[in-house]
């Protein structure tokens, strides 16, 4: 009994160590491909079936040893493409004749199962009931009746050059050869749910094994097992180092003294940005306090005489990370799992939201329908904002109902509308803001940027950027749903309307007397190694 307990303990300890060490999208195992053009892959039990384009052969490989169990050459006049299993039958795309073949293991023969009305059939998979394939010419996914060969449905496939496709029991995984990425694609909602970078270029066929996904890597000449699970639900995809220097200059252009109250958002370290050294202010503030959202703020009070100016500045050397979260729509949690402290603070109304306005309420009624899944509700809001407004920076910050009615807005107005719709549905949402690097270093930002965050109980606060996702391409309109670029530096996180930042970010001012003129900039500088 003791030995059994020890064995079970070692098993779970080993499993935990594997999950802890691997990252989603990383190659955790591989088998050298038998040929030089690994193309298709299918899994049956402990066996991998792999098609090689150059030898026009299907190899059966033992996953435990990597040894070839059998070889199935295709007849003359047929060209092997991707492969899959459907009801225990091995099916093969014949790219020479644009057909799906069935392999008869009893007599090692092939019979034509379905004629394909496509010019370039590529990836092939089965969901147990229907067949699905990708045509690389049209970049569409097609659904087929496996008995009659009838075309039942189709939709655009994500990616620049989609190749492999595999069903995981709920959604499709799709490999893109040119972008070196895997996409988790929800056919029902016609959208990309996850974007996973791969270690190697030119992925071809793929096959889901119940936990991970096997990828035919043309570049590595390998069959690679890629991790889809990890102890972390995110991945840092790239980092940059920069010295961030924020400068606020306030001038008194009037003829009388001007009293100023100046509030500067105090940037904080996070998963997406770590500080190499402390935030250093050129002048010590009169006070430092935190608002109700937890945003730390430096406060200054000064009298500025006519024709004079005050300069407020801080700098911080930072490592800024590109972060992507891997969200599972079925596992984000439910509204009733969200802590009351989050709900009470981030679902309330505000001047820029006006969630009870008839325009917002009508939009919410249209959006929600009968949907109850929290992920898909937020996704509907995200897509609604993208589909109903376009970017226009007119130096105004109009409230959400007006933004929706006029059909355009700046990044701040995208944020106000998204947050208003979320809060009107009882979904906690807030904004994140700061500076956006738009060129190589050194760079001076005077435009800045604001984006959104939403709260999923099983993930926490997740970044979303409707402004940057305002694209028509399936992948591009999903890039920043759960992701943050290493070109953005956060200074401010809040919900709006509180002392200090009120509805702005980076810095804010209030004055009496005089005539205020001000300039704001964030410099992105190289970090000196001297």
SEVO-601311 format. One record per residue (C-alpha): residue number from 0; chain; x, y, z. Coordinates in nm, 3 decimals. Example, Ala and Ser with C-alpha at 12.3 -4.5 7.8 and 13.67 -1.06 7.14 Angstrom:
<nodes>
[node 0 A [1.230 -0.450 0.780]],
[node 1 A [1.367 -0.106 0.714]],
</nodes>
This chain:
<nodes>
[node 0 A [0.000 0.000 0.000]],
[node 1 A [0.283 0.237 0.093]],
[node 2 A [0.460 0.162 -0.236]],
[node 3 A [0.141 0.242 -0.429]],
[node 4 A [0.103 0.576 -0.251]],
[node 5 A [0.466 0.662 -0.323]],
[node 6 A [0.419 0.570 -0.691]],
[node 7 A [0.109 0.790 -0.722]],
[node 8 A [0.291 1.075 -0.546]],
[node 9 A [0.588 1.048 -0.783]],
[node 10 A [0.351 1.048 -1.083]],
[node 11 A [0.180 1.370 -0.979]],
[node 12 A [0.512 1.528 -0.882]],
[node 13 A [0.649 1.445 -1.226]],
[node 14 A [0.334 1.578 -1.396]],
[node 15 A [0.356 1.901 -1.196]],
[node 16 A [0.724 1.947 -1.281]],
[node 17 A [0.652 1.895 -1.653]],
[node 18 A [0.366 2.145 -1.652]],
[node 19 A [0.577 2.391 -1.456]],
[node 20 A [0.872 2.371 -1.695]],
[node 21 A [0.686 2.388 -2.026]],
[node 22 A [0.530 2.690 -2.191]],
[node 23 A [0.226 2.683 -2.414]],
[node 24 A [0.350 2.661 -2.772]],
[node 25 A [0.688 2.512 -2.680]],
[node 26 A [0.815 2.188 -2.835]],
[node 27 A [0.816 1.924 -2.561]],
[node 28 A [0.896 1.615 -2.769]],
[node 29 A [0.974 1.523 -3.127]],
[node 30 A [1.037 1.242 -3.370]],
[node 31 A [1.268 1.283 -3.666]],
[node 32 A [1.060 1.260 -3.983]],
[node 33 A [1.136 0.956 -4.202]],
[node 34 A [1.144 1.174 -4.515]],
[node 35 A [1.247 1.524 -4.617]],
[node 36 A [0.897 1.665 -4.674]],
[node 37 A [0.684 1.599 -4.363]],
[node 38 A [0.332 1.687 -4.467]],
[node 39 A [0.039 1.515 -4.293]],
[node 40 A [-0.017 1.355 -3.955]],
[node 41 A [-0.287 1.153 -3.779]],
[node 42 A [-0.298 0.969 -3.447]],
[node 43 A [-0.445 0.631 -3.363]],
[node 44 A [-0.376 0.509 -3.010]],
[node 45 A [0.000 0.505 -2.955]],
[node 46 A [0.071 0.517 -3.326]],
[node 47 A [0.140 0.820 -3.541]],
[node 48 A [0.061 0.800 -3.910]],
[node 49 A [0.265 1.047 -4.109]],
[node 50 A [0.258 1.133 -4.479]],
[node 51 A [0.576 1.238 -4.657]],
[node 52 A [0.526 1.437 -4.975]],
[node 53 A [0.865 1.361 -5.131]],
[node 54 A [0.846 0.981 -5.105]],
[node 55 A [0.466 0.981 -5.154]],
[node 56 A [0.442 0.743 -4.859]],
[node 57 A [0.251 0.715 -4.532]],
[node 58 A [0.462 0.593 -4.240]],
[node 59 A [0.322 0.431 -3.926]],
[node 60 A [0.543 0.528 -3.632]],
[node 61 A [0.549 0.407 -3.272]],
[node 62 A [0.540 0.719 -3.052]],
[node 63 A [0.726 0.545 -2.768]],
[node 64 A [1.027 0.440 -2.976]],
[node 65 A [1.006 0.659 -3.285]],
[node 66 A [1.052 0.347 -3.497]],
[node 67 A [0.863 0.285 -3.821]],
[node 68 A [0.605 0.007 -3.785]],
[node 69 A [0.489 0.001 -4.146]],
[node 70 A [0.501 0.192 -4.474]],
[node 71 A [0.207 0.262 -4.705]],
[node 72 A [0.315 0.388 -5.048]],
[node 73 A [0.053 0.563 -5.258]],
[node 74 A [-0.021 0.422 -5.604]],
[node 75 A [0.119 0.586 -5.913]],
[node 76 A [-0.086 0.883 -6.027]],
[node 77 A [-0.178 0.990 -5.674]],
[node 78 A [-0.004 1.249 -5.455]],
[node 79 A [-0.027 1.223 -5.079]],
[node 80 A [-0.151 1.522 -4.882]],
[node 81 A [-0.280 1.550 -4.528]],
[node 82 A [-0.433 1.250 -4.351]],
[node 83 A [-0.685 1.185 -4.074]],
[node 84 A [-0.884 0.907 -3.911]],
[node 85 A [-1.262 0.897 -3.943]],
[node 86 A [-1.446 0.612 -3.769]],
[node 87 A [-1.117 0.414 -3.756]],
[node 88 A [-1.066 0.458 -4.131]],
[node 89 A [-0.749 0.624 -4.257]],
[node 90 A [-0.840 0.898 -4.505]],
[node 91 A [-0.592 1.073 -4.732]],
[node 92 A [-0.610 1.386 -4.944]],
[node 93 A [-0.496 1.304 -5.296]],
[node 94 A [-0.360 1.637 -5.417]],
[node 95 A [-0.301 1.506 -5.767]],
[node 96 A [-0.669 1.434 -5.828]],
[node 97 A [-0.834 1.665 -5.570]],
[node 98 A [-1.000 1.381 -5.386]],
[node 99 A [-1.018 1.213 -5.046]],
[node 100 A [-0.904 0.851 -5.053]],
[node 101 A [-0.984 0.572 -4.810]],
[node 102 A [-0.712 0.323 -4.724]],
[node 103 A [-0.831 -0.036 -4.695]],
[node 104 A [-0.588 -0.205 -4.457]],
[node 105 A [-0.718 -0.555 -4.535]],
[node 106 A [-0.585 -0.562 -4.889]],
[node 107 A [-0.367 -0.245 -4.875]],
[node 108 A [-0.579 -0.082 -5.144]],
[node 109 A [-0.711 0.270 -5.189]],
[node 110 A [-1.058 0.375 -5.294]],
[node 111 A [-1.186 0.720 -5.377]],
[node 112 A [-1.417 0.838 -5.101]],
[node 113 A [-1.501 1.197 -5.201]],
[node 114 A [-1.430 1.417 -5.500]],
[node 115 A [-1.325 1.765 -5.386]],
[node 116 A [-1.431 2.078 -5.570]],
[node 117 A [-1.114 2.263 -5.477]],
[node 118 A [-0.799 2.367 -5.653]],
[node 119 A [-0.562 2.325 -5.358]],
[node 120 A [-0.698 2.097 -5.080]],
[node 121 A [-0.451 2.093 -4.792]],
[node 122 A [-0.539 2.016 -4.426]],
[node 123 A [-0.788 1.742 -4.333]],
[node 124 A [-0.960 1.643 -4.007]],
[node 125 A [-1.269 1.470 -3.868]],
[node 126 A [-1.490 1.569 -3.576]],
[node 127 A [-1.628 1.215 -3.557]],
[node 128 A [-1.937 1.304 -3.759]],
[node 129 A [-1.821 1.525 -4.044]],
[node 130 A [-1.505 1.582 -4.245]],
[node 131 A [-1.339 1.921 -4.264]],
[node 132 A [-1.063 2.041 -4.491]],
[node 133 A [-0.874 2.359 -4.576]],
[node 134 A [-0.830 2.482 -4.931]],
[node 135 A [-0.512 2.685 -4.937]],
[node 136 A [-0.609 2.863 -5.257]],
[node 137 A [-0.937 3.003 -5.127]],
[node 138 A [-0.821 3.000 -4.762]],
[node 139 A [-1.155 2.854 -4.661]],
[node 140 A [-1.258 2.571 -4.428]],
[node 141 A [-1.514 2.334 -4.580]],
[node 142 A [-1.746 2.092 -4.401]],
[node 143 A [-1.832 1.768 -4.581]],
[node 144 A [-2.078 1.486 -4.537]],
[node 145 A [-1.844 1.183 -4.530]],
[node 146 A [-2.106 0.954 -4.684]],
[node 147 A [-2.238 1.163 -4.972]],
[node 148 A [-1.949 1.407 -5.013]],
[node 149 A [-2.198 1.695 -5.002]],
[node 150 A [-2.065 2.036 -4.899]],
[node 151 A [-2.252 2.146 -4.586]],
[node 152 A [-2.088 2.469 -4.470]],
[node 153 A [-1.778 2.683 -4.511]],
[node 154 A [-1.603 2.985 -4.365]],
[node 155 A [-1.283 3.180 -4.404]],
[node 156 A [-0.983 3.018 -4.236]],
[node 157 A [-0.758 3.231 -4.017]],
[node 158 A [-0.401 3.304 -4.118]],
[node 159 A [-0.193 3.408 -4.416]],
[node 160 A [-0.128 3.056 -4.542]],
[node 161 A [-0.338 2.802 -4.345]],
[node 162 A [-0.213 2.444 -4.376]],
[node 163 A [-0.302 2.192 -4.104]],
[node 164 A [-0.633 2.151 -3.922]],
[node 165 A [-0.729 1.931 -3.626]],
[node 166 A [-1.041 1.894 -3.409]],
[node 167 A [-0.993 1.889 -3.030]],
[node 168 A [-1.348 1.794 -2.934]],
[node 169 A [-1.479 2.150 -2.914]],
[node 170 A [-1.289 2.366 -3.162]],
[node 171 A [-1.039 2.353 -3.446]],
[node 172 A [-0.666 2.403 -3.428]],
[node 173 A [-0.526 2.553 -3.747]],
[node 174 A [-0.159 2.588 -3.842]],
[node 175 A [-0.038 2.881 -4.049]],
[node 176 A [0.273 2.812 -4.253]],
[node 177 A [0.390 3.168 -4.312]],
[node 178 A [0.324 3.327 -3.973]],
[node 179 A [0.455 3.023 -3.778]],
[node 180 A [0.148 3.017 -3.554]],
[node 181 A [-0.132 2.795 -3.429]],
[node 182 A [-0.484 2.931 -3.406]],
[node 183 A [-0.765 2.793 -3.193]],
[node 184 A [-1.066 2.864 -3.410]],
[node 185 A [-1.429 2.855 -3.300]],
[node 186 A [-1.635 2.767 -3.608]],
[node 187 A [-1.970 2.852 -3.446]],
[node 188 A [-1.863 3.205 -3.359]],
[node 189 A [-1.631 3.238 -3.660]],
[node 190 A [-1.347 3.379 -3.455]],
[node 191 A [-0.993 3.310 -3.335]],
[node 192 A [-0.983 3.225 -2.965]],
[node 193 A [-0.611 3.164 -2.913]],
[node 194 A [-0.295 3.256 -3.103]],
[node 195 A [0.007 3.041 -3.020]],
[node 196 A [0.355 3.102 -3.165]],
[node 197 A [0.554 2.797 -3.275]],
[node 198 A [0.926 2.733 -3.238]],
[node 199 A [0.981 2.635 -3.602]],
[node 200 A [0.883 2.768 -3.943]],
[node 201 A [0.660 2.611 -4.209]],
[node 202 A [0.419 2.394 -4.005]],
[node 203 A [0.213 2.160 -4.221]],
[node 204 A [-0.028 1.893 -4.095]],
[node 205 A [-0.130 1.884 -3.727]],
[node 206 A [-0.303 1.631 -3.501]],
[node 207 A [-0.449 1.672 -3.151]],
[node 208 A [-0.362 1.383 -2.915]],
[node 209 A [-0.602 1.466 -2.631]],
[node 210 A [-0.365 1.699 -2.443]],
[node 211 A [-0.112 1.842 -2.684]],
[node 212 A [-0.081 1.884 -3.057]],
[node 213 A [0.160 1.719 -3.301]],
[node 214 A [0.295 1.938 -3.579]],
[node 215 A [0.474 1.842 -3.900]],
[node 216 A [0.764 2.087 -3.913]],
[node 217 A [0.898 2.126 -4.265]],
[node 218 A [1.187 2.341 -4.143]],
[node 219 A [1.303 2.103 -3.868]],
[node 220 A [1.212 1.786 -4.063]],
[node 221 A [1.044 1.662 -3.747]],
[node 222 A [0.711 1.558 -3.602]],
[node 223 A [0.692 1.784 -3.298]],
[node 224 A [0.469 1.758 -2.993]],
[node 225 A [0.368 2.111 -2.895]],
[node 226 A [0.241 2.195 -2.546]],
[node 227 A [-0.115 2.323 -2.514]],
[node 228 A [-0.115 2.316 -2.133]],
[node 229 A [0.104 2.478 -1.871]],
[node 230 A [0.091 2.596 -1.512]],
[node 231 A [0.089 2.948 -1.661]],
[node 232 A [-0.205 3.076 -1.864]],
[node 233 A [0.013 3.333 -2.039]],
[node 234 A [0.341 3.360 -2.224]],
[node 235 A [0.591 3.644 -2.258]],
[node 236 A [0.663 3.664 -2.629]],
[node 237 A [0.926 3.935 -2.647]],
[node 238 A [1.085 4.208 -2.438]],
[node 239 A [1.250 4.543 -2.492]],
[node 240 A [1.450 4.764 -2.257]],
[node 241 A [1.408 5.140 -2.253]],
[node 242 A [1.455 5.441 -2.033]],
[node 243 A [1.110 5.601 -2.007]],
[node 244 A [1.117 5.973 -1.934]],
[node 245 A [0.789 6.158 -1.882]],
[node 246 A [0.790 6.539 -1.894]],
[node 247 A [0.502 6.775 -1.817]],
[node 248 A [0.562 7.146 -1.877]],
[node 249 A [0.307 7.398 -1.744]],
[node 250 A [0.327 7.763 -1.850]],
[node 251 A [0.138 8.064 -1.725]],
[node 252 A [0.045 8.256 -2.039]],
[node 253 A [-0.176 8.496 -1.844]],
[node 254 A [-0.115 8.827 -1.671]],
[node 255 A [-0.185 8.714 -1.313]],
[node 256 A [-0.044 8.450 -1.082]],
[node 257 A [-0.163 8.094 -1.142]],
[node 258 A [-0.213 7.837 -0.867]],
[node 259 A [-0.171 7.483 -0.997]],
[node 260 A [-0.251 7.143 -0.859]],
[node 261 A [-0.064 6.882 -1.059]],
[node 262 A [-0.122 6.507 -1.042]],
[node 263 A [0.117 6.264 -1.207]],
[node 264 A [0.036 5.894 -1.235]],
[node 265 A [0.306 5.689 -1.066]],
[node 266 A [0.384 5.389 -1.293]],
[node 267 A [0.394 5.049 -1.127]],
[node 268 A [0.570 4.723 -1.216]],
[node 269 A [0.357 4.435 -1.343]],
[node 270 A [0.376 4.121 -1.555]],
[node 271 A [0.408 4.337 -1.866]],
[node 272 A [0.671 4.575 -1.728]],
[node 273 A [0.948 4.532 -1.474]],
[node 274 A [1.165 4.814 -1.348]],
[node 275 A [1.543 4.791 -1.366]],
[node 276 A [1.567 5.073 -1.113]],
[node 277 A [1.324 5.285 -0.911]],
[node 278 A [1.101 5.556 -1.052]],
[node 279 A [1.300 5.878 -1.007]],
[node 280 A [1.122 6.215 -0.992]],
[node 281 A [1.328 6.524 -1.075]],
[node 282 A [1.148 6.707 -0.794]],
[node 283 A [1.002 6.543 -0.486]],
[node 284 A [0.621 6.577 -0.482]],
[node 285 A [0.431 6.751 -0.203]],
[node 286 A [0.242 6.429 -0.144]],
[node 287 A [0.198 6.076 -0.278]],
[node 288 A [-0.140 5.907 -0.242]],
[node 289 A [-0.346 5.629 -0.398]],
[node 290 A [-0.693 5.676 -0.545]],
[node 291 A [-0.982 5.434 -0.492]],
[node 292 A [-0.858 5.216 -0.779]],
[node 293 A [-0.517 5.173 -0.617]],
[node 294 A [-0.344 5.405 -0.865]],
[node 295 A [-0.047 5.573 -0.699]],
[node 296 A [-0.033 5.948 -0.771]],
[node 297 A [0.235 6.213 -0.713]],
[node 298 A [0.084 6.550 -0.615]],
[node 299 A [0.237 6.897 -0.657]],
[node 300 A [0.107 7.242 -0.562]],
[node 301 A [0.272 7.554 -0.705]],
[node 302 A [0.221 7.922 -0.778]],
[node 303 A [0.340 8.015 -1.125]],
[node 304 A [0.394 8.380 -1.206]],
[node 305 A [0.298 8.532 -1.545]],
[node 306 A [0.535 8.426 -1.823]],
[node 307 A [0.692 8.153 -1.607]],
[node 308 A [0.674 7.775 -1.626]],
[node 309 A [0.719 7.463 -1.414]],
[node 310 A [0.862 7.136 -1.542]],
[node 311 A [0.763 6.806 -1.381]],
[node 312 A [0.955 6.497 -1.479]],
[node 313 A [1.026 6.140 -1.383]],
[node 314 A [1.223 5.860 -1.541]],
[node 315 A [1.240 5.485 -1.500]],
[node 316 A [1.449 5.221 -1.680]],
[node 317 A [1.220 4.931 -1.762]],
[node 318 A [1.191 4.597 -1.934]],
[node 319 A [0.864 4.595 -2.125]],
[node 320 A [0.715 4.258 -2.214]],
[node 321 A [0.475 4.146 -2.484]],
[node 322 A [0.227 3.923 -2.299]],
[node 323 A [-0.033 3.691 -2.446]],
[node 324 A [-0.294 3.515 -2.235]],
[node 325 A [-0.435 3.183 -2.352]],
[node 326 A [-0.803 3.207 -2.266]],
[node 327 A [-1.036 2.909 -2.273]],
[node 328 A [-1.394 3.030 -2.333]],
[node 329 A [-1.529 2.739 -2.129]],
[node 330 A [-1.309 2.813 -1.826]],
[node 331 A [-1.316 3.190 -1.767]],
[node 332 A [-1.572 3.153 -1.488]],
[node 333 A [-1.912 3.310 -1.431]],
[node 334 A [-2.037 3.647 -1.313]],
[node 335 A [-2.140 3.512 -0.974]],
[node 336 A [-1.779 3.402 -0.911]],
[node 337 A [-1.647 3.759 -0.928]],
[node 338 A [-1.559 3.907 -0.585]],
[node 339 A [-1.805 4.167 -0.455]],
[node 340 A [-1.521 4.417 -0.411]],
[node 341 A [-1.449 4.401 -0.785]],
[node 342 A [-1.816 4.420 -0.883]],
[node 343 A [-1.893 4.718 -0.659]],
[node 344 A [-1.600 4.922 -0.791]],
[node 345 A [-1.597 4.835 -1.159]],
[node 346 A [-1.961 4.803 -1.263]],
[node 347 A [-2.080 5.146 -1.143]],
[node 348 A [-2.180 5.427 -1.376]],
[node 349 A [-1.977 5.737 -1.457]],
[node 350 A [-1.995 6.056 -1.663]],
[node 351 A [-1.815 5.898 -1.958]],
[node 352 A [-2.014 5.572 -1.945]],
[node 353 A [-2.382 5.667 -1.890]],
[node 354 A [-2.480 5.301 -1.880]],
[node 355 A [-2.850 5.376 -1.825]],
[node 356 A [-2.876 5.585 -2.139]],
[node 357 A [-3.127 5.439 -2.386]],
[node 358 A [-2.859 5.410 -2.657]],
[node 359 A [-2.641 5.193 -2.433]],
[node 360 A [-2.935 4.990 -2.304]],
[node 361 A [-3.059 4.923 -2.657]],
[node 362 A [-2.711 4.808 -2.761]],
[node 363 A [-2.690 4.577 -2.458]],
[node 364 A [-3.026 4.419 -2.539]],
[node 365 A [-2.910 4.359 -2.895]],
[node 366 A [-2.576 4.220 -2.782]],
[node 367 A [-2.669 3.988 -2.500]],
[node 368 A [-2.950 3.789 -2.657]],
[node 369 A [-2.960 3.450 -2.484]],
[node 370 A [-2.583 3.425 -2.439]],
[node 371 A [-2.475 3.339 -2.084]],
[node 372 A [-2.108 3.248 -2.132]],
[node 373 A [-1.897 3.531 -1.989]],
[node 374 A [-1.621 3.498 -2.248]],
[node 375 A [-1.862 3.518 -2.540]],
[node 376 A [-2.048 3.812 -2.387]],
[node 377 A [-1.722 4.008 -2.366]],
[node 378 A [-1.625 3.893 -2.713]],
[node 379 A [-1.959 4.019 -2.847]],
[node 380 A [-1.896 4.358 -2.686]],
[node 381 A [-1.543 4.369 -2.831]],
[node 382 A [-1.670 4.289 -3.181]],
[node 383 A [-1.966 4.527 -3.148]],
[node 384 A [-1.737 4.820 -3.068]],
[node 385 A [-1.509 4.733 -3.360]],
[node 386 A [-1.802 4.699 -3.600]],
[node 387 A [-1.985 5.017 -3.496]],
[node 388 A [-1.716 5.284 -3.465]],
[node 389 A [-1.401 5.382 -3.651]],
[node 390 A [-1.091 5.560 -3.525]],
[node 391 A [-1.097 5.939 -3.532]],
[node 392 A [-0.888 6.149 -3.295]],
[node 393 A [-1.070 6.483 -3.283]],
[node 394 A [-0.919 6.584 -2.946]],
[node 395 A [-1.253 6.519 -2.772]],
[node 396 A [-1.349 6.264 -2.511]],
[node 397 A [-1.720 6.220 -2.566]],
[node 398 A [-1.931 5.991 -2.342]],
[node 399 A [-2.012 5.639 -2.460]],
[node 400 A [-2.367 5.700 -2.594]],
[node 401 A [-2.247 5.989 -2.809]],
[node 402 A [-1.950 5.787 -2.934]],
[node 403 A [-2.181 5.507 -3.044]],
[node 404 A [-2.428 5.747 -3.200]],
[node 405 A [-2.166 5.939 -3.400]],
[node 406 A [-1.983 5.620 -3.500]],
[node 407 A [-1.625 5.726 -3.434]],
[node 408 A [-1.383 5.798 -3.154]],
[node 409 A [-1.027 5.802 -3.027]],
[node 410 A [-0.867 5.522 -2.825]],
[node 411 A [-1.013 5.678 -2.508]],
[node 412 A [-1.360 5.677 -2.662]],
[node 413 A [-1.322 5.316 -2.776]],
[node 414 A [-1.242 5.245 -2.411]],
[node 415 A [-1.539 5.442 -2.273]],
[node 416 A [-1.780 5.259 -2.504]],
[node 417 A [-1.638 4.914 -2.433]],
[node 418 A [-1.639 4.972 -2.057]],
[node 419 A [-1.991 5.118 -2.064]],
[node 420 A [-2.130 4.814 -2.246]],
[node 421 A [-1.951 4.576 -2.010]],
[node 422 A [-2.072 4.755 -1.699]],
[node 423 A [-2.426 4.777 -1.834]],
[node 424 A [-2.418 4.395 -1.845]],
[node 425 A [-2.273 4.374 -1.494]],
[node 426 A [-1.926 4.278 -1.621]],
[node 427 A [-1.637 4.451 -1.439]],
[node 428 A [-1.423 4.658 -1.675]],
[node 429 A [-1.170 4.939 -1.647]],
[node 430 A [-0.901 5.109 -1.854]],
[node 431 A [-0.524 5.094 -1.875]],
[node 432 A [-0.327 5.377 -2.031]],
[node 433 A [0.015 5.522 -2.095]],
[node 434 A [0.253 5.559 -2.384]],
[node 435 A [0.281 5.385 -2.719]],
[node 436 A [0.612 5.341 -2.901]],
[node 437 A [0.544 5.399 -3.271]],
[node 438 A [0.900 5.400 -3.410]],
[node 439 A [1.255 5.298 -3.330]],
[node 440 A [1.438 5.438 -3.027]],
[node 441 A [1.483 5.717 -2.945]],
[node 442 A [1.117 5.814 -2.977]],
[node 443 A [0.904 6.097 -2.838]],
[node 444 A [0.537 6.018 -2.780]],
[node 445 A [0.291 6.306 -2.757]],
[node 446 A [-0.021 6.113 -2.863]],
[node 447 A [-0.026 5.839 -2.595]],
[node 448 A [-0.274 5.551 -2.576]],
[node 449 A [-0.559 5.405 -2.370]],
[node 450 A [-0.698 5.050 -2.383]],
[node 451 A [-0.925 4.826 -2.177]],
[node 452 A [-0.922 4.553 -1.915]],
[node 453 A [-1.198 4.307 -1.827]],
[node 454 A [-1.222 4.079 -1.525]],
[node 455 A [-1.253 3.703 -1.576]],
[node 456 A [-1.279 3.529 -1.236]],
[node 457 A [-1.050 3.238 -1.328]],
[node 458 A [-0.788 3.461 -1.491]],
[node 459 A [-0.808 3.803 -1.323]],
[node 460 A [-0.774 4.130 -1.513]],
[node 461 A [-0.715 4.068 -1.884]],
[node 462 A [-0.598 4.336 -2.134]],
[node 463 A [-0.811 4.408 -2.441]],
[node 464 A [-0.753 4.671 -2.708]],
[node 465 A [-1.052 4.735 -2.932]],
[node 466 A [-0.870 5.019 -3.107]],
[node 467 A [-0.584 4.802 -3.227]],
[node 468 A [-0.820 4.512 -3.300]],
[node 469 A [-1.031 4.728 -3.531]],
[node 470 A [-0.944 4.523 -3.840]],
[node 471 A [-1.136 4.299 -4.079]],
[node 472 A [-0.888 4.010 -4.081]],
[node 473 A [-0.982 3.717 -3.854]],
[node 474 A [-0.644 3.707 -3.682]],
[node 475 A [-0.576 4.080 -3.668]],
[node 476 A [-0.910 4.153 -3.499]],
[node 477 A [-0.817 3.902 -3.226]],
[node 478 A [-0.454 4.003 -3.169]],
[node 479 A [-0.517 4.214 -2.859]],
[node 480 A [-0.806 4.027 -2.703]],
[node 481 A [-0.601 3.902 -2.409]],
[node 482 A [-0.266 4.043 -2.517]],
[node 483 A [-0.042 4.343 -2.462]],
[node 484 A [0.239 4.467 -2.685]],
[node 485 A [0.592 4.548 -2.572]],
[node 486 A [0.538 4.883 -2.745]],
[node 487 A [0.308 5.004 -2.467]],
[node 488 A [0.415 5.135 -2.127]],
[node 489 A [0.148 5.161 -1.859]],
[node 490 A [0.133 5.463 -1.633]],
[node 491 A [-0.232 5.454 -1.529]],
[node 492 A [-0.497 5.195 -1.439]],
[node 493 A [-0.839 5.314 -1.332]],
[node 494 A [-1.212 5.333 -1.371]],
[node 495 A [-1.252 5.708 -1.409]],
[node 496 A [-1.397 5.992 -1.206]],
[node 497 A [-1.179 5.978 -0.894]],
[node 498 A [-0.956 6.241 -0.736]],
[node 499 A [-0.631 6.297 -0.918]],
[node 500 A [-0.659 6.150 -1.264]],
[node 501 A [-1.038 6.197 -1.297]],
[node 502 A [-1.097 6.082 -1.657]],
[node 503 A [-0.748 6.140 -1.792]],
[node 504 A [-0.422 5.947 -1.758]],
[node 505 A [-0.045 6.009 -1.732]],
[node 506 A [-0.106 6.345 -1.560]],
[node 507 A [-0.381 6.592 -1.474]],
[node 508 A [-0.401 6.956 -1.364]],
[node 509 A [-0.639 7.201 -1.206]],
[node 510 A [-0.564 7.573 -1.192]],
[node 511 A [-0.699 7.903 -1.067]],
[node 512 A [-0.589 8.240 -1.200]],
[node 513 A [-0.355 8.296 -1.491]],
[node 514 A [-0.388 8.117 -1.825]],
[node 515 A [-0.247 7.764 -1.845]],
[node 516 A [-0.059 7.625 -2.142]],
[node 517 A [0.099 7.279 -2.117]],
[node 518 A [0.299 7.019 -2.307]],
[node 519 A [0.326 6.647 -2.230]],
[node 520 A [0.563 6.392 -2.373]],
[node 521 A [0.702 6.046 -2.301]],
[node 522 A [1.051 5.981 -2.431]],
[node 523 A [1.162 5.626 -2.509]],
[node 524 A [1.541 5.626 -2.483]],
[node 525 A [1.822 5.376 -2.506]],
[node 526 A [1.951 5.263 -2.168]],
[node 527 A [2.311 5.373 -2.126]],
[node 528 A [2.554 5.089 -2.055]],
[node 529 A [2.834 5.323 -1.951]],
</nodes>
